[in-house]
Amino acid sequence: MTVVVLITAIRSGVLQGQPNRRSDGSAPLEVEVTVGTRGKNDYVLHVKVRSGYQDPISVNKSDLPWENRYSMIVVAVGARSVGGVTLREVYPISDPVPSEIAIRPGEVLEGDVVLRDRFPTLPEELRKRDVVVFWSYQLPFRSGKTVSNRASGYLVIPKHDE
């Protein structure tokens, strides 16, 4: 079973004192997140990051959402009729090796964030109720002095009986 839900990202924040949007309303860093599966009950966030900057940007590879568990904020909530219950999250040790990469203007990088690694009770929760996954991402540049606009959003993984 493959579930794909495309969401529209809510972009907020600032780019070191500069507006986070261009005059045409677009954001310098575009982030698209969909949900899919890599097998039965093995859900992933498929993340695409596109540079809208006019020049190449240098970043640590480990700052990409799929490279380091702590690069992207992700919260999963089991949706109840009233309120919700936050799924227990696992916080493993992560000691990434610095590795600089350049992202060219218009270049798209993509990868998967495995949800079961973060939320081991996700399959069990999905047998009971829908799960809402909230996410937020901001890419720091290699210089450490500048960060991209923040992109945030949410998506829903529907309840299923499997």
C-alpha positions in Angstrom: 0.0 0.0 0.0 1.4 3.4 -0.9 -0.1 6.6 0.4 1.0 9.9 -1.1 -0.3 13.1 0.3 1.0 16.3 -1.2 0.8 19.3 1.1 1.4 23.0 0.6 4.1 24.2 2.8 3.6 27.2 5.1 6.8 29.2 4.8 7.7 31.6 7.6 10.7 33.2 9.3 13.4 35.5 8.1 16.6 35.2 6.2 19.1 37.1 8.5 17.1 40.3 8.4 16.2 40.0 4.8 12.6 39.2 3.6 12.1 35.5 3.2 10.3 36.0 0.0 11.3 37.6 -3.3 9.2 40.2 -5.0 7.3 37.5 -6.9 6.3 35.9 -3.6 8.6 32.8 -4.0 10.9 31.6 -1.3 14.7 31.2 -1.9 14.6 27.7 -0.6 11.6 25.6 -1.6 10.7 22.5 0.4 8.2 19.9 -0.8 7.2 17.0 1.5 5.1 14.0 0.7 4.5 10.8 2.6 4.9 7.4 1.1 5.9 3.8 2.1 9.0 1.7 1.6 7.1 -1.5 2.4 4.2 -2.5 4.6 3.8 0.1 7.5 7.2 1.6 6.7 6.3 5.2 6.2 8.7 7.9 5.1 8.6 11.6 4.5 10.0 12.2 1.0 11.6 15.6 1.1 12.7 17.7 -2.0 14.8 20.8 -1.4 15.2 23.2 -4.3 17.5 26.2 -4.2 16.0 29.4 -5.6 19.1 31.4 -4.7 20.9 33.2 -7.5 24.4 31.8 -6.5 25.5 28.4 -5.3 25.2 27.9 -1.6 27.6 25.8 0.6 26.0 23.6 3.2 27.0 20.7 5.5 25.5 17.6 3.9 24.4 16.5 7.4 22.1 19.5 7.6 19.9 18.0 4.9 16.7 16.5 6.4 17.4 12.9 5.4 21.1 12.9 6.4 20.8 13.6 10.1 18.0 12.8 12.4 18.2 16.3 14.1 18.1 18.4 10.9 14.4 18.6 10.6 11.7 19.0 13.3 9.1 16.3 13.0 6.2 15.7 15.5 3.6 13.0 15.0 0.2 13.2 16.7 -2.5 10.5 16.9 -5.7 12.4 16.0 -8.6 11.8 18.4 -12.1 13.2 18.1 -11.1 15.7 20.8 -7.4 16.7 21.0 -4.6 14.3 20.2 -1.8 12.2 21.6 1.8 12.9 20.7 3.6 9.8 19.6 6.7 8.8 21.7 9.8 9.8 19.9 13.2 8.1 19.9 16.4 10.3 20.2 19.4 8.3 19.1 23.0 9.6 19.3 23.9 11.3 16.0 27.4 12.4 15.4 27.6 13.4 11.7 30.9 13.9 10.0 31.1 17.4 8.4 31.0 17.2 4.7 30.5 20.3 2.6 28.4 20.3 -0.5 27.4 23.1 -2.9 23.8 23.4 -4.1 23.6 25.2 -7.5 20.8 27.6 -8.4 17.7 25.6 -9.3 19.2 22.3 -8.2 16.9 19.8 -6.4 18.1 17.4 -3.8 15.8 14.7 -2.3 15.8 12.0 0.2 13.6 10.1 2.7 13.1 10.6 6.4 12.1 7.2 7.9 9.2 7.8 10.3 9.5 4.4 12.1 13.0 5.3 13.2 11.7 8.3 15.0 8.3 7.0 16.1 8.4 3.2 16.7 4.7 3.1 17.7 3.5 4.6 14.4 2.2 1.4 12.9 0.3 0.6 16.1 -1.2 4.1 16.3 -2.3 3.9 12.6 -4.4 0.9 13.4 -6.4 3.0 15.9 -6.5 6.5 14.3 -5.2 8.9 11.7 -1.8 10.4 12.5 -1.0 14.1 11.7 2.7 14.7 11.0 4.0 18.2 11.6 7.4 19.2 10.1 9.6 22.2 10.0 12.9 22.7 8.2 15.5 25.5 7.9 18.9 25.0 6.2 21.9 26.7 7.7 24.6 27.7 5.3 28.2 26.5 5.8 29.3 30.0 6.9 27.1 29.6 10.0 26.1 33.2 9.6 23.1 32.7 7.3 20.2 30.4 7.2 17.5 29.8 4.7 13.8 30.7 5.1 12.0 28.3 7.3 9.5 25.9 5.6 6.9 24.2 7.7 3.7 22.1 7.1 1.8 19.1 8.0 0.3 16.0 6.4 -2.1 13.3 7.5 -1.5 9.5 7.3 -4.9 7.9 7.3 -5.9 5.1 9.8 -5.7 1.6 8.3 -6.5 -1.9 9.5 -3.3 -3.7 8.4 
